[in-house]
Amino acid sequence: MINFANGQYLLLLLLIPFLFALQALVLKLRKRRIMKFGDETLVNAMMPSYSRAKVWVRLCMFSLGFFFFVIGLSRPQIGAKLKEHETKGAEIMIVLDVSNSMLAEDYSPNRLERAKLAISRLVDKLREDRIGLIVFAGNSFVQLPVTTDYVSAKMFLNSISTESVPVQGTAIGEAINTAVRSFSAQSEKSRAVIVITDGENHEDDPVEAARQAAQMGVRIFTIGVGSPEGKPIPMNGELLKDRDGNIVVTRLDEKVLKDIAAEGNGVYVRAGNSEFGLNPIIDDIRKMEDEKYSSVVFEEYDEQFMYFLAIALLFFVIEMLIGDRRSKRHLFER
């Protein structure tokens, strides 16, 4: 399959028919001027060195040269180089709480947006590590499988909202299990899960999930988002209320998050406005033994433009060597 890196230049090929039309017009005007001097046959006999055939041959050579020049200018590429790429680093699964409580405004603009900003800044600092995204509320699912495609990671991150998971709740244990299952088969030593949540109203046993993950060699880190005194939850321009009409206040549950980190052989960090907590956790992950990852990745196409430019140069040289005069050997006789 041929790919053109600069395909817009192919439009220049539309000029070739105009070159032939222009040449025909020039010859027609020349004939009219000759007829003013007398009979065309007699006038042509007075100019034995002139060859109309050579005019068209030169134009054909120039047009062919121009054709191949435009093709070369468009950078034709064939095939694709697939190269086995090897990296060293850790696999990091970011587990982000997207329940309604993450809309509380302990941070600016709210807990969820502040967490997304911190993750985005973290992605900007990654080099060889692989990262994945999992969102959870009442249940969890993989938003982005582990990858080194940091551009895609940021795109998926930007699309996350509290509507990403339709079932409300805070099933931290299920989210941890989902993260553990999402690591690649190549990863054995350097695997880490970072859970970002307010830790409130957990519906399962996240501590047991962290313990099981640690037994599999996965470290569980937690970042607490929110404040112990709590904040109301803005919803549709109003504050969220319970069935009795009381304003719901969401509070940070640090105890469960500390227990998860302790059982998961990780650390707990309470998020702040200036330092969210990801940087010290990443520094801790850096101390883990780097894992080697290999994958077959698309590298680049094989460039072919130089061959077309060489052919174009050949036709241009031939066009210049032909000249306008009639050959003595009558090779270009009409």
Secondary structure as the mmCIF struct_conf table of DSSP 4:
data_model
#
loop_
_struct_conf.conf_type_id
_struct_conf.id
_struct_conf.beg_label_comp_id
_struct_conf.beg_label_asym_id
_struct_conf.beg_label_seq_id
_struct_conf.end_label_comp_id
_struct_conf.end_label_asym_id
_struct_conf.end_label_seq_id
STRN STRN1 ILE A 2 PHE A 4
TURN_TY1_P TURN_TY1_P1 ALA A 5 ASN A 6
HELX_RH_3T_P HELX_RH_3T_P1 GLY A 7 LEU A 14
HELX_RH_AL_P HELX_RH_AL_P1 LEU A 15 PHE A 37
BEND BEND1 GLY A 38 GLY A 38
HELX_RH_AL_P HELX_RH_AL_P2 GLU A 40 ALA A 45
TURN_TY1_P TURN_TY1_P2 MET A 46 MET A 46
TURN_TY1_P TURN_TY1_P3 PRO A 48 SER A 49
STRN STRN2 TYR A 50 TYR A 50
HELX_RH_AL_P HELX_RH_AL_P3 ARG A 52 LEU A 73
TURN_TY1_P TURN_TY1_P4 SER A 74 SER A 74
STRN STRN3 PRO A 76 GLY A 89
STRN STRN4 GLU A 91 ASP A 97
BEND BEND2 SER A 99 SER A 99
HELX_RH_3T_P HELX_RH_3T_P2 ASN A 100 LEU A 103
TURN_TY1_P TURN_TY1_P5 GLU A 105 ASP A 106
BEND BEND3 TYR A 107 PRO A 109
HELX_RH_AL_P HELX_RH_AL_P4 ARG A 111 LYS A 125
BEND BEND4 ARG A 127 GLU A 128
STRN STRN5 ARG A 130 PHE A 136
BEND BEND5 ALA A 137 ASN A 139
STRN STRN6 SER A 140 THR A 147
BEND BEND6 THR A 148 THR A 148
HELX_RH_AL_P HELX_RH_AL_P5 TYR A 150 ASN A 158
TURN_TY1_P TURN_TY1_P6 SER A 159 SER A 159
TURN_TY1_P TURN_TY1_P7 THR A 162 GLU A 163
BEND BEND7 SER A 164 VAL A 167
BEND BEND8 GLY A 169 GLY A 169
STRN STRN7 THR A 170 THR A 170
HELX_RH_AL_P HELX_RH_AL_P6 ILE A 172 ARG A 181
TURN_TY1_P TURN_TY1_P8 SER A 182 SER A 182
BEND BEND9 PHE A 183 PHE A 183
TURN_TY1_P TURN_TY1_P9 ALA A 185 GLN A 186
BEND BEND10 GLU A 188 SER A 190
STRN STRN8 ARG A 191 THR A 197
TURN_TY1_P TURN_TY1_P10 GLU A 200 ASN A 201
STRN STRN9 HIS A 202 HIS A 202
BEND BEND11 ASP A 204 ASP A 204
HELX_RH_AL_P HELX_RH_AL_P7 PRO A 206 GLN A 215
TURN_TY1_P TURN_TY1_P11 MET A 216 GLY A 217
STRN STRN10 VAL A 218 GLY A 224
BEND BEND12 GLY A 226 GLY A 226
TURN_TY1_P TURN_TY1_P12 PRO A 228 GLU A 229
STRN STRN11 LYS A 231 PRO A 232
STRN STRN12 PRO A 234 MET A 235
TURN_TY1_P TURN_TY1_P13 ASN A 236 GLY A 237
STRN STRN13 GLU A 238 LEU A 239
STRN STRN14 LYS A 241 LYS A 241
TURN_TY1_P TURN_TY1_P14 ARG A 243 ASP A 244
BEND BEND13 GLY A 245 GLY A 245
HELX_LH_PP_P HELX_LH_PP_P1 ASN A 246 ASN A 246
STRN STRN15 ILE A 247 ILE A 247
HELX_LH_PP_P HELX_LH_PP_P2 VAL A 248 VAL A 248
STRN STRN16 VAL A 249 THR A 250
HELX_RH_AL_P HELX_RH_AL_P8 GLU A 254 GLU A 263
TURN_TY1_P TURN_TY1_P15 GLY A 264 ASN A 265
STRN STRN17 TYR A 268 ARG A 270
BEND BEND14 ASN A 273 SER A 274
BEND BEND15 GLY A 277 GLY A 277
HELX_RH_AL_P HELX_RH_AL_P9 LEU A 278 ARG A 286
TURN_TY1_P TURN_TY1_P16 LYS A 287 LYS A 287
BEND BEND16 MET A 288 MET A 288
HELX_LH_PP_P HELX_LH_PP_P3 GLU A 289 ASP A 290
STRN STRN18 GLU A 291 GLU A 303
HELX_RH_AL_P HELX_RH_AL_P10 PHE A 305 ILE A 322
BEND BEND17 ASP A 324 ASP A 324
STRN STRN19 ARG A 325 ARG A 325
HELX_LH_PP_P HELX_LH_PP_P4 ARG A 326 SER A 327
TURN_TY1_P TURN_TY1_P17 LYS A 328 ARG A 329
TURN_TY1_P TURN_TY1_P18 LEU A 331 PHE A 332
#
